[in-house]
Amino acid sequence: MTIVDFMRLVGEIRNNCGLECTDPNYYIFIHKELKRATVSNTGYICMSDVAYILVVCAYNWKNMGYVNTSLTQLLMVDKDFNPVDEIPFGVWNFKGLQFTTFPYQWYSA
């Protein structure tokens, strides 16, 4: 998959996820040695040292008239932009990020 196809896929997932997504998306670039990550809101960095990318977006949710913002993971891909279900970290696998919102809170947790 090319970078153009990847950005198009991110847009399609974002538009069809059923959430009121807000700009920008956040891209978490996990580097090859799996010991550091870089976060970008443009989606563009030098890819020579990148092993995986997680795409996260902010979205608005409402509770009792209050509008709150939380985050959700949209996509996880390898360095060639192929979607993956998990990232191997030695003896364990990373399966994704989860952010919590509670229906009776007036703010994001």
KOLTI-869065 format. One record per residue (C-alpha): x, y, z; residue in one letter. Coordinates in pm, whole numbers, plus 50000, padded with zeros to 5 digits. Each point is the difference from the previous one (the first is absolute). Layout:
KOLTI-869065
+-------+-------+-------+---------+
:     x :     y :     z : residuo :
+-------+-------+-------+---------+
:     X :     Y :     Z :       A :
...
+-------+-------+-------+---------+
This chain:
KOLTI-869065
+-------+-------+-------+---------+
:     x :     y :     z : residuo :
+-------+-------+-------+---------+
: 50000 : 50000 : 50000 :       M :
: 50131 : 50348 : 49922 :       T :
: 49989 : 50301 : 50234 :       I :
: 49718 : 50144 : 49787 :       V :
: 49796 : 49679 : 50036 :       D :
: 50074 : 49997 : 50373 :       F :
: 49878 : 50358 : 50048 :       M :
: 49690 : 49922 : 49794 :       R :
: 49933 : 49691 : 50215 :       L :
: 50036 : 50205 : 50319 :       V :
: 49747 : 50250 : 49863 :       G :
: 49754 : 49725 : 49908 :       E :
: 50027 : 49832 : 50341 :       I :
: 49962 : 50334 : 50174 :       R :
: 49693 : 50093 : 49795 :       N :
: 49834 : 49661 : 50049 :       N :
: 50084 : 49924 : 50366 :       C :
: 49676 : 50148 : 50130 :       G :
: 50169 : 50258 : 50222 :       L :
: 50001 : 50379 : 49978 :       E :
: 50375 : 50020 : 49928 :       C :
: 50181 : 50331 : 50031 :       T :
: 50326 : 50118 : 49845 :       D :
: 50282 : 49915 : 50006 :       P :
: 50079 : 49629 : 49993 :       N :
: 50300 : 49896 : 50209 :       Y :
: 50257 : 49760 : 49858 :       Y :
: 50216 : 49802 : 50241 :       I :
: 50311 : 49876 : 49820 :       F :
: 50163 : 49707 : 50181 :       I :
: 50365 : 49974 : 49903 :       H :
: 50178 : 49681 : 49891 :       K :
: 50166 : 49920 : 50330 :       E :
: 49651 : 50022 : 50164 :       L :
: 50142 : 50213 : 50281 :       K :
: 49883 : 50344 : 49892 :       R :
: 49715 : 50168 : 49819 :       A :
: 49936 : 50333 : 49834 :       T :
: 49660 : 50170 : 49987 :       V :
: 49898 : 50220 : 49708 :       S :
: 49674 : 50161 : 49901 :       N :
: 50096 : 50025 : 49632 :       T :
: 50071 : 49632 : 49931 :       G :
: 50330 : 50078 : 49829 :       Y :
: 50346 : 49922 : 50138 :       I :
: 50306 : 49824 : 49865 :       C :
: 49889 : 49638 : 49978 :       M :
: 50350 : 49844 : 49987 :       S :
: 49995 : 49921 : 50375 :       D :
: 49627 : 49924 : 50041 :       V :
: 49865 : 49649 : 50062 :       A :
: 49632 : 50067 : 50080 :       Y :
: 49747 : 50284 : 49995 :       I :
: 49696 : 50043 : 50223 :       L :
: 49733 : 50248 : 49890 :       V :
: 49797 : 50166 : 50274 :       V :
: 49722 : 50257 : 49964 :       C :
: 49817 : 50222 : 50243 :       A :
: 49621 : 49992 : 50002 :       Y :
: 49724 : 50186 : 50176 :       N :
: 49743 : 49828 : 50219 :       W :
: 49713 : 50152 : 50192 :       K :
: 49869 : 49946 : 50350 :       N :
: 49720 : 50197 : 50161 :       M :
: 50050 : 50289 : 49757 :       G :
: 50377 : 50014 : 50050 :       Y :
: 50228 : 49935 : 49703 :       V :
: 50312 : 49804 : 50090 :       N :
: 50296 : 49881 : 49798 :       T :
: 50170 : 49663 : 50020 :       S :
: 50234 : 49796 : 49779 :       L :
: 49966 : 49678 : 49804 :       T :
: 50243 : 49789 : 49800 :       Q :
: 49900 : 49981 : 49634 :       L :
: 50270 : 49786 : 49845 :       L :
: 50330 : 49821 : 50060 :       M :
: 50234 : 49929 : 49705 :       V :
: 50352 : 49876 : 49934 :       D :
: 50275 : 50200 : 49824 :       K :
: 49854 : 49906 : 49660 :       D :
: 49657 : 50134 : 50106 :       F :
: 49844 : 49653 : 50021 :       N :
: 49741 : 49974 : 50281 :       P :
: 50108 : 49781 : 50293 :       V :
: 49804 : 49860 : 50295 :       D :
: 50291 : 50008 : 50245 :       E :
: 50359 : 50115 : 50038 :       I :
: 50252 : 49750 : 50142 :       P :
: 50205 : 50137 : 50291 :       F :
: 50228 : 49711 : 50090 :       G :
: 49800 : 49749 : 50204 :       V :
: 49672 : 50197 : 49990 :       W :
: 49783 : 50158 : 49730 :       N :
: 49851 : 50348 : 49999 :       F :
: 49639 : 49979 : 49882 :       K :
: 49900 : 50367 : 50005 :       G :
: 49916 : 50306 : 50203 :       L :
: 49676 : 50042 : 50190 :       Q :
: 49878 : 50325 : 50147 :       F :
: 49725 : 50004 : 50260 :       T :
: 49691 : 50218 : 50018 :       T :
: 49737 : 49949 : 50266 :       F :
: 49637 : 50081 : 49909 :       P :
: 49927 : 50184 : 50327 :       Y :
: 50311 : 50221 : 49998 :       Q :
: 50002 : 50355 : 49878 :       W :
: 50361 : 49973 : 49882 :       Y :
: 50234 : 49753 : 49833 :       S :
: 50193 : 49758 : 50218 :       A :
+-------+-------+-------+---------+
